[in-house]
Amino acid sequence: MDQNPIEEIKSRLDIVEVIGSYIKLQKTGINYRALCPFHSEKKPSFFVSPSKQIFKCFGCGKFGDVFKFVMEIEGLEFGDALRILAKRAGIELRRQDPKLETERKRLYEITELACRFFERQLKESKIGLEVKEYLLKREINEKSIKKWRLGYAPNTWRGLSDFLVSKGYEREEIVKAGLAIKKESEEVHSAYDRFRGRIIFPVFDLNSQVIGFGGRVFEKAQDPKLKTKDEEVAKYINTPNTLLYDKSRVLYGLNSARIEVRRNDACILVEGYTDVILSHQTGFQNTVSTSGTALTPFQLKILKRYSQNLITAFDMDIAGDSATRRGIDLSQKEDFQIKVITMPSGSDPADIISKDPKKWEKLINSSKSILDFYFESAFSKFDENSAEGKKGISKTLLTVIAKIPNKILQSHWLQELSRKLKVSEESVLEELRKVLRKGGEKYEESPITEEDKTLEKEKTRKEILEEKILSLLLKLPDELESFDKNYLFLLSPKTKEVLTFLKKKKSKVPPEMKEFLDVLALRSEIEEELDPKQELHICLKELNTLVIKDKLQEISKDIREAEGNKDEKRMKKLIEEFNESAKKLNKNNLQ
């Protein structure tokens, strides 16, 4: 490839399309905006410029091109981002480039080969064909088996490991990929396959690359001779945390669901792999799974990019300290709107869909808000007409109501509780205060809120005004040409340098100035003024005021110093300067 691969990728990919596959973008003029995926905010301050092929968040300060965005959002090194975007652009990178031979890349290759190995076993081995028959009986059709790349792990000690070694990979790498187990006291050559005699569900990242696996036991394949002494046959086992895979940060199926989640502005949350597959197969392609974990702060951070409406099909328990309850509470704290699908006792979505897909649709459509669900649940467990029952209901529900961040919603549910219990609002409110004084249940703080602490370094009022003036001058080229020299003394050296560059109209931008100018140009495009000339006048007037006030403070300090030194001659001169500056300030304020 003769052209620089970075430039060729940039020429083939549109940053709007790439970023739009991660977060919901809204067109505004010639640019696009969104809620920033890198920090929590309620008003969009994240902008994407198709003409400049850059993004910028005016809240947290994140800035860059398409490579920088993928690195930030996926948490990747440059080489890995290059590989992902090259694949997306249909560009083949030269294998001999040593910069691309990262450990992460090797692990991606291993997990992809393992996935192919499992797929082939499902299609060609005797037990694999029985597994396929089992899947078809569970109503998972051929198309879904292919789409989700389902497979079978043969019930042998080192079938997969030996295959990967034959392809040039070290056993240590296979262990690092989470596909083999090595005891600390043993040599690496004694490592054995983690997945044996199991139906395999590959887990994908947002770019549909295989990063891990889930394995469901297949009873017909179990052999007592192929178990370790301390091994229990768990129904499901998963890849442990690796360089590629972290269960707390992954949502199964999101790579296929994210467009539909954004389109429907809602995400259906289920617990299992087959729940996701069958829900997609039935037409609800906005379904993802937490894969057996409670909702984590990291998963919520990812979901927030696409929608803040969650529809859960979890086994919900309003009482106790369940992991599911903690995850739901955390979702509420992050302002997610949550609905609950009331599941028939002892059933999961896969059971329902395999028997009657229409019933699953009805259950989704009849989902109720989380507070409605909690109220129904609490009132069904206690006698609302007895004193003890009222106490039990209020104790259960007030811990929930206490965690509602929106005070208007909180007040609504307090009134509802008061009405249904037939007690005064004052008494309910007093009980709520007791719950709040106790601090309620403690939950892990979400990194979403923590990220607010990393917002862009606060600029001084003078810096903000100077940037505003420059962005206005970009809109007013005539003003730029005739920018009054009387104003130059107000500007910082950096702003003067930028102004000089803009006046010269040079095509080649100095590297150290490029980011500032790109952001400046984007700001001038997204900010709308009724009258840019009037706005420029106001900014210059305010800047002049700030400069004069700073000078007055400096003179006041010098006067105090001269007074302490009893230097009357200097004091007299400084007082004259102070009076002269004060006159300028009054004149500026009258203009």
C-alpha positions in Angstrom: 0.0 0.0 0.0 1.7 3.2 -1.2 -0.5 5.7 0.7 0.0 6.1 4.4 -2.6 3.7 6.0 -3.7 6.3 8.5 -4.5 8.8 5.8 -6.2 6.2 3.6 -8.4 5.1 6.4 -9.4 8.7 7.2 -10.2 9.2 3.5 -12.4 6.1 3.4 -14.2 6.5 6.7 -16.6 9.3 7.7 -16.2 10.3 11.4 -19.9 10.9 11.6 -20.7 7.4 10.5 -18.2 5.8 12.9 -19.2 7.9 15.9 -22.8 7.4 15.0 -22.4 3.6 15.4 -21.5 4.2 19.0 -23.8 7.0 20.2 -26.9 8.8 19.0 -26.0 11.9 16.9 -28.4 14.7 16.2 -27.9 17.0 13.2 -27.5 20.7 14.1 -26.7 23.0 11.2 -23.7 21.5 9.3 -22.5 19.6 12.4 -23.8 16.9 14.7 -24.2 16.9 18.5 -24.9 14.3 21.3 -24.6 13.7 25.0 -20.9 13.1 25.6 -20.0 9.4 26.0 -17.0 10.3 28.1 -18.7 12.1 31.0 -22.2 12.5 32.5 -24.3 15.4 31.2 -27.9 16.3 30.6 -27.4 19.0 27.9 -25.4 17.9 24.8 -21.9 19.5 24.6 -20.3 16.9 22.4 -20.0 17.9 18.7 -18.8 16.2 15.5 -17.7 18.1 12.5 -18.0 16.3 9.2 -16.1 19.0 7.3 -13.1 18.9 9.7 -13.5 15.2 10.6 -13.1 15.9 14.3 -15.0 15.6 17.5 -15.0 17.9 20.5 -16.7 18.0 23.8 -17.0 21.5 25.2 -17.8 20.0 28.6 -15.0 17.5 29.4 -12.6 18.8 26.7 -12.1 15.5 24.8 -11.0 16.2 21.3 -9.6 14.4 18.3 -10.1 12.5 15.0 -11.7 9.2 14.3 -8.7 7.2 15.7 -8.7 9.2 18.9 -12.5 8.5 19.4 -12.2 4.8 18.9 -9.1 4.6 21.3 -11.1 6.6 23.9 -14.4 4.8 23.7 -12.9 1.2 23.4 -10.0 1.8 25.7 -7.5 0.7 23.1 -3.9 1.4 22.1 -3.3 3.2 18.8 -2.3 0.0 17.0 -5.5 -1.8 18.0 -7.7 1.2 16.9 -5.8 1.3 13.6 -6.6 -2.4 13.1 -10.3 -2.0 13.9 -10.7 1.0 11.6 -8.6 -0.6 8.8 -11.0 -3.6 8.9 -14.0 -1.2 8.8 -12.5 0.7 5.8 -11.6 -2.6 4.0 -7.9 -1.9 4.1 -5.4 -4.7 4.6 -2.5 -3.7 6.8 0.9 -5.2 6.2 1.4 -8.1 8.6 5.1 -7.4 8.9 4.5 -4.1 10.6 5.9 -4.8 14.1 3.9 -2.0 15.7 0.7 -4.0 15.1 1.9 -7.2 16.6 0.6 -6.4 20.1 -0.4 -9.0 22.7 -4.0 -7.9 22.3 -3.9 -8.6 18.6 -2.6 -12.1 19.3 -5.4 -12.7 21.7 -8.0 -11.6 19.2 -6.5 -14.0 16.7 -6.7 -16.9 19.2 -10.3 -16.2 20.2 -11.4 -15.9 16.6 -9.7 -19.3 15.7 -11.2 -20.9 18.8 -14.6 -19.7 17.7 -14.1 -21.3 14.3 -13.0 -24.5 15.9 -16.1 -24.6 18.1 -18.4 -23.8 15.1 -16.8 -26.6 13.1 -17.3 -29.1 15.9 -21.0 -28.2 16.0 -21.3 -28.9 12.3 -19.1 -31.9 11.8 -18.7 -34.0 15.0 -21.2 -36.6 16.1 -22.0 -35.0 19.5 -21.9 -31.6 17.8 -24.8 -32.7 15.6 -26.7 -33.8 18.6 -26.1 -30.4 20.2 -27.4 -28.7 17.0 -30.5 -30.9 17.2 -31.0 -29.8 20.8 -30.7 -26.1 19.8 -33.2 -26.5 17.1 -35.6 -28.2 19.5 -35.2 -25.1 21.7 -36.5 -23.1 18.7 -33.1 -21.6 17.9 -33.1 -21.7 14.1 -30.3 -22.2 11.6 -30.0 -18.5 10.9 -29.6 -17.7 14.5 -27.0 -20.5 15.0 -25.0 -18.9 12.2 -25.6 -15.3 13.3 -24.5 -15.9 16.9 -21.7 -18.3 15.8 -22.8 -21.0 18.2 -20.5 -24.0 18.7 -19.6 -27.1 20.6 -16.5 -27.8 22.7 -15.5 -31.5 22.4 -15.2 -33.4 25.7 -11.4 -33.8 25.5 -8.6 -32.5 27.7 -6.7 -30.6 25.1 -8.6 -30.7 21.8 -8.8 -26.9 21.4 -5.3 -26.2 22.9 -3.6 -28.7 20.5 -5.4 -27.2 17.6 -4.3 -23.6 18.5 -0.7 -24.8 19.1 -0.7 -26.4 15.6 -1.6 -22.9 14.3 1.5 -21.4 15.9 0.3 -20.1 19.3 2.0 -20.8 22.6 0.1 -22.6 25.4 0.8 -19.7 27.7 -1.1 -17.4 25.2 -4.0 -19.9 25.2 -4.1 -19.6 29.0 -4.0 -15.8 28.8 -7.0 -15.9 26.4 -8.9 -17.7 29.1 -9.3 -20.9 27.0 -7.1 -23.2 29.0 -6.5 -23.7 32.7 -3.0 -24.0 34.3 -2.6 -24.6 38.0 0.1 -22.5 39.6 2.1 -25.5 40.8 2.2 -27.1 37.3 4.0 -26.5 34.1 2.2 -24.8 31.2 2.3 -27.9 29.1 -0.1 -29.5 31.6 -2.7 -26.9 30.9 -6.1 -28.3 29.8 -9.1 -26.8 28.0 -11.5 -24.7 30.1 -14.5 -25.6 27.9 -15.2 -29.4 27.6 -18.4 -31.0 26.6 -20.3 -27.7 26.4 -22.5 -25.7 24.0 -20.5 -22.6 23.2 -21.8 -19.0 23.1 -19.1 -16.6 21.7 -19.1 -13.2 23.4 -18.4 -10.2 21.1 -17.2 -6.6 21.6 -18.9 -3.7 19.9 -17.0 -4.4 16.7 -18.3 -8.0 16.6 -14.9 -9.4 17.4 -14.8 -12.5 19.6 -13.4 -11.6 23.1 -14.6 -14.5 25.2 -17.0 -17.4 25.6 -19.9 -18.8 27.7 -20.3 -22.6 27.9 -23.5 -24.4 28.8 -23.1 -28.0 30.0 -24.4 -30.6 27.5 -25.4 -33.6 29.7 -24.9 -36.3 27.0 -21.2 -35.2 26.6 -20.3 -35.5 30.2 -17.7 -38.1 31.2 -16.5 -38.6 34.8 -13.0 -39.4 33.5 -12.8 -35.9 32.0 -13.3 -34.0 35.3 -10.7 -32.6 37.6 -10.9 -33.7 41.3 -12.2 -30.3 42.4 -14.3 -29.6 39.4 -18.1 -29.3 39.7 -20.2 -29.5 36.7 -21.7 -25.9 36.7 -24.5 -25.3 34.3 -22.7 -22.4 32.8 -19.0 -21.4 32.9 -17.5 -18.3 31.3 -14.1 -17.0 30.2 -12.4 -15.4 33.2 -11.2 -11.8 33.0 -8.5 -11.4 30.3 -6.9 -8.5 28.4 -9.9 -8.6 26.1 -12.8 -9.7 28.3 -14.2 -8.2 31.5 -17.6 -9.6 32.4 -18.5 -6.4 34.3 -18.0 -4.3 31.2 -19.6 -6.5 28.5 -23.3 -6.8 27.5 -24.0 -9.9 25.4 -25.6 -9.0 22.1 -25.0 -5.3 22.2 -22.9 -5.5 19.0 -26.1 -6.6 17.2 -28.6 -4.7 19.3 -27.2 -1.2 19.6 -28.7 0.3 16.4 -32.2 -1.1 17.4 -31.7 0.1 21.0 -31.1 3.6 19.6 -33.9 3.4 17.1 -36.4 2.2 19.7 -34.9 4.4 22.5 -35.2 1.4 24.8 -33.1 -1.6 25.7 -34.6 -4.9 26.8 -32.4 -6.5 29.5 -32.4 -10.3 30.1 -30.2 -12.6 32.0 -29.1 -15.4 29.6 -27.5 -16.1 26.2 -30.6 -18.0 24.8 -32.9 -15.3 26.1 -31.1 -12.8 23.8 -30.9 -15.0 20.8 -34.6 -16.0 20.9 -35.7 -12.4 21.6 -33.7 -11.2 18.5 -35.1 -14.1 16.5 -38.7 -13.0 17.5 -38.1 -9.5 16.3 -37.0 -7.7 19.5 -33.5 -6.9 18.3 -33.0 -4.3 21.0 -32.3 -7.1 23.6 -29.1 -7.6 25.5 -28.0 -9.7 28.4 -26.0 -9.0 31.5 -24.8 -12.7 31.3 -25.7 -13.6 34.8 -24.2 -10.5 36.6 -26.1 -7.7 38.2 -26.0 -4.4 36.3 -22.7 -2.8 36.8 -21.7 0.9 36.6 -19.6 0.1 33.6 -22.5 -1.6 31.7 -24.7 1.4 32.6 -22.1 3.8 31.2 -22.2 1.9 27.9 -26.0 1.7 27.7 -26.3 5.4 28.4 -24.7 6.0 25.0 -27.7 4.5 23.3 -30.7 4.9 25.5 -31.8 5.7 29.1 -34.9 3.5 28.9 -34.5 0.0 30.3 -37.0 -2.8 30.1 -35.9 -5.6 32.5 -36.9 -9.3 32.5 -34.9 -10.1 35.6 -36.0 -12.2 38.6 -37.0 -9.2 40.7 -37.1 -9.2 44.5 -38.1 -5.9 46.1 -36.9 -7.1 49.6 -33.4 -8.0 50.7 -30.0 -7.2 49.5 -30.1 -8.9 46.1 -27.6 -8.1 43.4 -30.4 -7.4 41.0 -31.9 -4.9 43.3 -28.6 -3.1 43.7 -28.2 -2.9 40.0 -31.7 -1.5 39.5 -31.1 1.1 42.3 -27.9 2.1 40.6 -29.7 2.5 37.3 -32.3 4.8 39.0 -29.5 6.9 40.5 -28.2 7.4 37.0 -31.6 8.7 35.8 -32.5 5.6 33.8 -36.2 5.1 33.2 -36.9 1.5 34.1 -39.8 -0.8 33.3 -40.3 -4.3 34.5 -41.6 -7.3 32.5 -43.6 -9.4 35.0 -42.4 -12.9 34.2 -44.6 -16.0 34.9 -43.3 -17.9 37.9 -40.4 -20.3 37.1 -40.1 -19.1 33.5 -37.4 -17.2 31.6 -37.8 -15.3 28.3 -36.3 -18.3 26.3 -38.9 -20.7 27.8 -41.7 -18.3 26.9 -40.5 -17.5 23.4 -39.9 -21.1 22.5 -43.5 -22.0 23.4 -45.3 -18.8 22.3 -43.4 -15.8 20.8 -46.6 -13.8 20.8 -46.7 -14.1 24.6 -43.3 -12.5 24.9 -44.5 -9.5 22.8 -47.5 -9.1 25.1 -45.3 -9.2 28.2 -43.0 -6.5 26.8 -46.0 -4.3 25.8 -47.5 -4.7 29.2 -44.3 -3.9 31.2 -44.8 -1.5 34.0 -42.6 1.2 35.6 -40.2 0.0 38.3 -42.1 1.9 41.0 -45.5 0.5 39.9 -43.9 -2.9 40.1 -42.4 -2.3 43.6 -45.8 -0.9 44.8 -47.7 -3.9 43.5 -45.1 -6.3 45.0 -45.1 -4.6 48.5 -48.9 -4.4 48.7 -49.3 -8.0 47.7 -47.0 -9.2 50.6 -48.6 -7.2 53.4 -52.0 -6.4 54.7 -52.5 -2.7 53.9 -55.4 -2.5 56.4 -53.4 -3.6 59.5 -51.0 -1.4 61.4 -48.2 -3.9 61.0 -48.9 -4.3 57.3 -48.8 -0.5 56.8 -45.4 -0.5 58.6 -44.0 -3.3 56.5 -45.2 -1.7 53.2 -43.8 1.7 54.1 -40.5 0.2 55.3 -40.1 -1.7 52.0 -41.1 1.2 49.7 -39.4 4.1 51.5 -36.0 2.7 50.9 -36.8 2.6 47.2 -38.4 6.1 47.1 -35.4 7.5 49.0 -33.1 6.6 46.0 -35.2 8.5 43.4 -32.9 11.4 42.4 -35.7 13.6 40.9 -37.4 15.4 43.8 -40.7 15.9 41.8 -40.9 12.1 41.1 -40.0 11.4 44.7 -42.8 13.7 45.9 -45.3 12.0 43.5 -44.5 8.5 44.9 -44.7 9.7 48.5 -48.2 11.1 47.8 -49.1 7.8 46.2 -47.9 5.8 49.2 -49.8 8.1 51.6 -53.0 7.8 49.5 -52.8 4.0 49.3 -52.0 3.5 53.0 -54.6 6.1 53.9 -52.2 8.0 56.2 -51.1 11.6 56.2 -48.3 12.8 53.9 -46.6 14.4 56.9 -46.2 11.0 58.6 -44.9 9.4 55.4 -42.5 12.2 54.9 -41.2 11.9 58.5 -40.5 8.2 57.9 -38.6 9.1 54.7 -36.5 11.5 56.6 -35.5 8.7 59.0 -34.5 6.5 56.1 -32.4 9.4 54.6 -30.8 10.1 58.0 -29.7 6.5 58.2 -28.1 6.9 54.8 -30.1 4.0 53.2 -28.2 1.1 51.7 -24.7 1.7 50.4 -24.1 1.1 46.7 -21.0 1.3 44.6 -20.5 4.7 43.2 -20.8 4.9 39.4 -17.8 6.0 37.4 -20.2 8.0 35.3 -20.6 10.5 38.1 -16.9 10.3 39.0 -16.1 11.3 35.4 -17.6 14.7 36.1 -14.5 15.4 38.2 -12.4 15.1 35.1 -14.0 18.0 33.2 -11.9 20.4 31.3 -9.8 22.7 33.4 -11.9 25.7 34.2 -10.8 28.7 32.1 -10.6 32.2 33.3 -13.2 34.7 32.2 -10.5 36.5 30.1 -9.6 33.2 28.3 -13.3 32.5 27.6 -13.8 36.0 26.2 -10.7 35.9 24.0 -11.8 32.5 22.5 -15.3 34.0 21.9 -13.8 37.0 20.2 -11.7 34.8 17.9 -14.7 32.6 17.0 -16.7 35.8 16.2 -13.9 37.2 14.0 -14.0 33.9 12.0 -17.7 34.7 11.3 -16.8 38.4 10.5 -13.8 38.3 8.0 -14.2 42.0 7.3 -13.8 42.7 11.0 -10.8 40.5 11.1 -9.1 42.5 8.4 -9.8 45.8 10.1 -9.4 44.6 13.7 -8.6 47.8 15.6 -5.0 47.9 16.8 -6.3 49.6 20.0 -7.6 46.3 21.1 -4.4 44.3 20.7 -3.1 45.3 24.1 -6.1 43.6 25.6 -5.1 40.2 24.2 -2.8 37.5 25.6 0.3 36.6 23.5 -1.3 33.3 22.4 -4.4 35.1 21.1 -2.3 37.7 19.3 -0.4 34.9 17.6 -3.6 33.2 16.4 -4.9 36.6 15.2 -1.7 37.3 13.3 -2.0 33.8 11.6 -5.6 34.3 10.7 -4.8 37.7 9.1 -2.0 36.3 7.0 -4.4 33.6 5.6 -1.7 30.9 5.4 -2.9 27.5 4.2 -0.5 25.5 6.3 -1.4 25.5 10.0 1.4 25.1 12.5 1.0 21.8 14.4 0.9 23.4 17.8 -2.0 25.7 16.7 -4.1 23.1 14.7 -6.2 21.8 17.6 -7.0 25.2 18.9 -8.0 26.5 15.4 -10.1 23.4 14.7 -12.0 23.8 17.9 -12.3 27.6 17.4 -13.8 27.0 13.9 -16.2 24.4 15.2 -17.2 26.7 18.0 -17.9 29.5 15.5 -20.2 27.1 13.5 -22.2 25.8 16.4 -22.7 29.0 18.4 -25.5 31.2 17.0 -25.7 34.9 17.7 -28.5 37.2 16.7 -26.0 39.9 15.8 -22.3 38.8 15.7 -21.1 42.4 15.3 -23.0 43.5 18.4 -21.8 40.4 20.3 -18.2 41.2 19.3 -18.6 44.8 20.6 -20.0 43.4 23.9 -17.1 40.9 24.3 -14.5 43.6 23.6 -16.1 45.9 26.0 -16.2 43.3 28.8 -12.6 42.3 28.0 -11.5 45.9 28.3 -13.3 46.1 31.6 -11.5 43.0 32.9 -8.1 44.3 31.8 -8.6 47.7 33.4 -9.9 46.1 36.7 -6.8 43.8 36.7 -4.6 46.9 36.3 -6.5 48.8 39.1 -5.9 45.8 41.4 -2.2 45.8 40.5 -1.9 49.6 41.1 -3.8 49.2 44.5 -1.2 46.6 45.5 1.7 48.8 44.5 0.1 51.8 46.4 -0.1 49.7 49.6 3.5 48.7 49.1 4.7 52.3 48.6 2.6 53.4 51.6 4.4 50.8 53.7 7.8 52.1 52.5 6.7 55.7 53.0 7.6 56.5 49.4 5.4 59.5 48.9 6.7 60.4 45.4 5.9 56.9 44.1 2.5 57.0 45.9 1.6 60.2 44.2 2.5 58.8 40.8 0.5 55.6 41.4 -2.6 57.4 42.6 -2.5 59.4 39.3 -2.3 56.2 37.4 -5.1 54.7 39.4 -7.4 57.8 38.8 -6.6 57.7 35.1 -7.5 54.0 34.9 -10.6 54.5 36.9 -11.7 57.2 34.3 -11.1 54.7 31.5 -13.2 52.2 33.3 -16.1 54.7 33.7 -15.8 55.7 30.1 -15.8 52.1 29.0 -18.9 51.4 31.1 -20.7 54.3 29.5 -20.1 53.2 25.9 
